[in-house]
Amino acid sequence: MNAPTLTDRAALLRNRQRATSNALFLHDQIADELHERLDEVNKSFPSVAVVTGFPDHWSQYFPHATTVADEETLELAPGSYDLVLHVMALHWANDPVGQLVQCRRALKPDGLLICSFLGGQTLHELRSALGQAEANITGGLSPRVAPMGEIRDLGALLQRAGFALPVADATPLSASYETAYHLMHDLRAMGEANALESRLRHPTKRKVIAEAARIYADTFADGDLVKATFEIITLTGWAPAENQPKPLRPGSATTRLADVLNTKETKL
């Protein structure tokens, strides 16, 4: 049985084509974070690939990297890269595990994957306001914001994809806007407008948008502005290699945690 299609790829590509470079501040934030993470790794990465829906924008940050689109089948040669960066795309993937598996296969042994994308807390304010507004006006709900994953579930994707030493972490970012209208305009400029396969195929009623903006202002005010949350999830994993450190077997520790912390161990 085929998995249900989450994303309308044609709509996603149209949205990205309308994006403007000066609105891609989340990409800029992630690029800075990636450079900091790589500076902390005691390893060089001569061969780098970047998987992204915005190749022109990312080429300025990694000018010597091979840049490929986040298609269902990635144009990455097996065993060719020391580092693969998968950026701001996995939250739109119809098969996220498949994307990670392809990245692992593209890595040389002991090669590194860093995958950064939007997580489940992203735009929770907008999701709430739109849902309540639509229920108030039309008596129903329609898909408007992609169902982004929670960090407690996303770390397991790396293990399913065959990565060693998997790590998942989340970074919340907060932005302020004059109104919900300005936020929605910014999302379109980011190329992050609704591209769900199950979305409504006709314009949303003005009454719904106006009601959502009112609810947003009443519920998520930040002084004279309104706040919006963006959660950046980063997954890090290594392609398996013989010389990698291996986790200890459960129960093989020789020192009690209570002794290390200089405290008394108590029963639950």
C-alpha positions as CSV (number, residue, x, y, z in Angstrom):
1,M,0.0,0.0,0.0
2,N,1.4,3.4,-1.0
3,A,1.7,6.0,1.8
4,P,-0.7,9.0,1.4
5,T,0.8,12.0,-0.4
6,L,1.3,14.9,2.0
7,T,2.8,17.5,-0.3
8,D,1.7,18.8,-3.7
9,R,5.1,19.1,-5.2
10,A,3.9,21.3,-8.1
11,A,2.4,23.7,-5.7
12,L,5.5,23.7,-3.5
13,L,7.7,24.5,-6.5
14,R,5.4,27.4,-7.5
15,N,5.5,28.7,-4.0
16,R,9.3,28.6,-3.9
17,Q,9.6,30.3,-7.3
18,R,7.7,33.3,-5.8
19,A,10.0,33.5,-2.8
20,T,12.2,36.5,-2.3
21,S,15.8,36.3,-1.1
22,N,15.4,39.0,1.6
23,A,12.6,37.0,3.3
24,L,14.7,33.8,3.8
25,F,15.9,34.8,7.3
26,L,15.3,31.3,8.6
27,H,17.7,29.9,6.0
28,D,20.3,32.5,7.0
29,Q,19.8,31.6,10.7
30,I,20.3,27.9,9.9
31,A,23.4,28.6,7.7
32,D,25.1,30.4,10.6
33,E,24.2,27.6,13.0
34,L,25.6,25.0,10.6
35,H,28.9,26.8,10.3
36,E,29.2,27.0,14.0
37,R,28.4,23.2,14.4
38,L,31.0,22.3,11.7
39,D,33.6,24.5,13.4
40,E,33.2,22.3,16.5
41,V,33.7,19.1,14.6
42,N,37.3,17.9,14.6
43,K,37.2,16.7,11.0
44,S,37.6,18.1,7.6
45,F,34.9,17.7,4.9
46,P,36.5,18.0,1.4
47,S,33.4,16.8,-0.5
48,V,30.1,18.5,0.5
49,A,26.5,18.2,-0.9
50,V,23.6,20.5,0.0
51,V,20.0,19.3,-0.5
52,T,17.7,22.3,-0.6
53,G,14.8,23.8,-2.4
54,F,16.7,27.1,-2.7
55,P,20.0,26.3,-4.4
56,D,20.9,29.9,-5.4
57,H,20.5,31.1,-1.8
58,W,22.6,28.3,-0.3
59,S,25.4,28.5,-2.8
60,Q,26.5,31.7,-1.1
61,Y,27.1,29.8,2.2
62,F,28.7,26.7,0.7
63,P,30.1,27.9,-2.6
64,H,32.2,24.7,-3.3
65,A,29.4,22.3,-2.5
66,T,27.3,20.2,-4.9
67,T,23.8,21.5,-4.6
68,V,20.8,19.3,-5.5
69,A,17.0,19.7,-5.3
70,D,15.0,17.9,-2.6
71,E,13.2,15.7,-5.2
72,E,11.8,12.4,-4.2
73,T,14.9,10.8,-5.7
74,L,18.0,12.8,-4.8
75,E,20.7,13.3,-7.4
76,L,23.5,12.2,-5.1
77,A,26.1,9.6,-6.2
78,P,26.5,6.8,-3.6
79,G,29.5,7.0,-1.3
80,S,30.7,10.3,-2.7
81,Y,30.4,12.9,0.1
82,D,32.1,13.6,3.4
83,L,29.2,15.9,4.4
84,V,25.6,16.1,3.4
85,L,23.5,19.1,4.5
86,H,19.7,18.7,4.1
87,V,18.2,22.1,4.7
88,M,14.7,23.5,5.1
89,A,13.1,20.8,3.1
90,L,12.4,17.7,5.2
91,H,9.1,19.1,6.6
92,W,7.7,19.0,3.0
93,A,9.0,15.5,2.2
94,N,6.4,12.9,1.4
95,D,8.9,10.2,2.5
96,P,11.3,11.7,5.1
97,V,12.9,8.4,6.0
98,G,13.6,7.8,2.3
99,Q,15.3,11.2,2.1
100,L,17.5,10.3,5.0
101,V,18.3,6.9,3.6
102,Q,19.4,8.4,0.3
103,C,21.6,10.9,2.2
104,R,23.3,8.0,4.2
105,R,24.0,6.1,1.0
106,A,25.6,9.2,-0.5
107,L,28.0,9.5,2.4
108,K,31.4,7.9,2.6
109,P,32.0,5.8,5.7
110,D,32.1,8.1,8.7
111,G,30.6,10.9,6.7
112,L,28.3,13.3,8.5
113,L,24.7,14.3,7.8
114,I,23.2,17.5,9.3
115,C,19.5,17.9,8.5
116,S,17.7,21.1,9.6
117,F,14.0,21.8,9.0
118,L,10.8,23.1,10.7
119,G,9.4,21.2,13.7
120,G,6.0,20.7,15.2
121,Q,5.9,23.9,17.3
122,T,6.3,26.0,14.2
123,L,3.4,28.5,13.7
124,H,1.3,26.9,16.4
125,E,-0.2,30.4,16.9
126,L,-1.3,30.7,13.3
127,R,-2.6,27.1,13.2
128,S,-4.7,27.8,16.3
129,A,-6.1,31.1,15.1
130,L,-7.0,29.8,11.6
131,G,-8.6,26.7,13.0
132,Q,-10.7,28.6,15.4
133,A,-11.6,31.2,12.8
134,E,-12.7,28.6,10.3
135,A,-14.8,26.8,12.9
136,N,-16.5,30.0,13.8
137,I,-17.2,31.1,10.2
138,T,-17.8,27.9,8.3
139,G,-18.3,25.3,11.0
140,G,-15.5,23.1,9.8
141,L,-11.7,22.8,9.4
142,S,-9.4,22.4,6.4
143,P,-5.7,21.6,6.2
144,R,-3.6,24.8,6.2
145,V,-0.3,24.1,8.0
146,A,1.8,21.1,7.2
147,P,1.8,18.5,10.1
148,M,5.5,19.0,11.2
149,G,7.0,16.3,13.4
150,E,7.8,16.5,17.1
151,I,11.4,16.1,18.2
152,R,10.6,13.0,20.4
153,D,9.6,11.2,17.2
154,L,12.1,12.7,14.7
155,G,15.3,11.3,16.4
156,A,14.1,7.8,15.6
157,L,14.1,8.6,11.9
158,L,17.9,8.7,11.9
159,Q,18.0,5.2,13.4
160,R,15.5,3.9,10.9
161,A,17.6,5.3,8.1
162,G,20.7,3.5,9.4
163,F,22.8,6.3,10.9
164,A,25.2,5.8,13.7
165,L,25.5,8.2,16.8
166,P,22.1,9.9,16.1
167,V,21.3,13.2,17.8
168,A,18.2,15.4,17.5
169,D,17.8,18.9,19.0
170,A,15.4,21.8,18.7
171,T,15.9,25.5,18.6
172,P,12.8,27.8,19.1
173,L,12.9,31.1,17.3
174,S,10.4,33.9,17.9
175,A,9.5,36.6,15.4
176,S,7.2,39.6,15.8
177,Y,4.8,41.0,13.2
178,E,2.6,44.0,13.0
179,T,-0.4,41.8,12.3
180,A,-1.3,38.2,11.3
181,Y,-1.7,39.6,7.7
182,H,2.0,40.6,7.7
183,L,3.0,37.1,9.0
184,M,1.0,35.4,6.2
185,H,2.5,37.7,3.6
186,D,6.0,36.8,5.0
187,L,5.3,33.1,4.7
188,R,4.4,33.5,1.0
189,A,7.7,35.5,0.5
190,M,9.5,32.6,2.2
191,G,8.0,30.1,-0.2
192,E,6.3,28.4,2.8
193,A,2.7,28.9,1.9
194,N,0.2,26.1,1.9
195,A,1.3,23.3,-0.4
196,L,-0.6,20.4,1.1
197,E,-2.1,17.9,-1.3
198,S,-5.4,18.0,0.8
199,R,-5.6,21.8,0.9
200,L,-8.7,23.7,-0.3
201,R,-8.4,24.5,-4.0
202,H,-10.2,27.8,-3.8
203,P,-9.4,31.1,-2.1
204,T,-10.1,31.3,1.6
205,K,-13.1,33.5,2.5
206,R,-12.1,37.0,3.6
207,K,-14.3,36.6,6.7
208,V,-12.2,33.6,7.8
209,I,-8.9,35.5,7.3
210,A,-10.3,38.6,9.1
211,E,-11.5,36.4,12.0
212,A,-8.2,34.7,12.2
213,A,-6.3,38.0,12.4
214,R,-8.6,39.2,15.1
215,I,-8.1,36.0,17.2
216,Y,-4.4,36.1,16.6
217,A,-4.2,39.7,17.9
218,D,-6.3,38.9,20.9
219,T,-4.5,35.7,21.8
220,F,-0.9,36.1,20.8
221,A,-0.2,39.8,21.3
222,D,3.4,40.9,22.0
223,G,2.9,44.5,23.0
224,D,1.7,46.3,19.9
225,L,2.8,43.4,17.7
226,V,1.9,39.7,17.4
227,K,4.4,36.9,17.9
228,A,5.1,33.8,15.8
229,T,7.1,30.7,16.7
230,F,9.4,28.9,14.4
231,E,11.0,25.7,15.7
232,I,14.2,24.5,14.0
233,I,14.8,20.8,14.3
234,T,18.4,19.6,13.6
235,L,19.2,15.9,13.1
236,T,22.8,14.8,13.1
237,G,24.0,11.3,12.2
238,W,27.1,9.6,10.9
239,A,27.4,7.0,8.2
240,P,28.6,3.8,9.9
241,A,32.3,3.0,9.9
242,E,34.5,0.5,11.7
243,N,36.5,3.1,13.6
244,Q,33.6,4.9,15.2
245,P,33.0,4.8,18.9
246,K,30.4,2.2,19.9
247,P,27.8,2.7,22.7
248,L,28.4,0.5,25.8
249,R,26.1,-2.4,26.4
250,P,23.3,-1.7,28.9
251,G,24.5,-2.7,32.4
252,S,28.2,-2.5,31.6
253,A,28.9,0.6,33.6
254,T,31.6,0.2,36.3
255,T,30.7,3.4,38.2
256,R,27.4,4.4,39.8
257,L,25.8,7.7,38.7
258,A,25.1,8.5,42.4
259,D,28.9,8.3,43.1
260,V,29.7,10.6,40.2
261,L,27.1,13.2,41.3
262,N,28.2,12.8,45.0
263,T,24.7,12.1,46.1
264,K,22.7,9.3,47.7
265,E,20.7,6.9,45.6
266,T,17.1,6.5,46.7
267,K,14.4,4.0,45.7
268,L,11.5,5.1,43.5
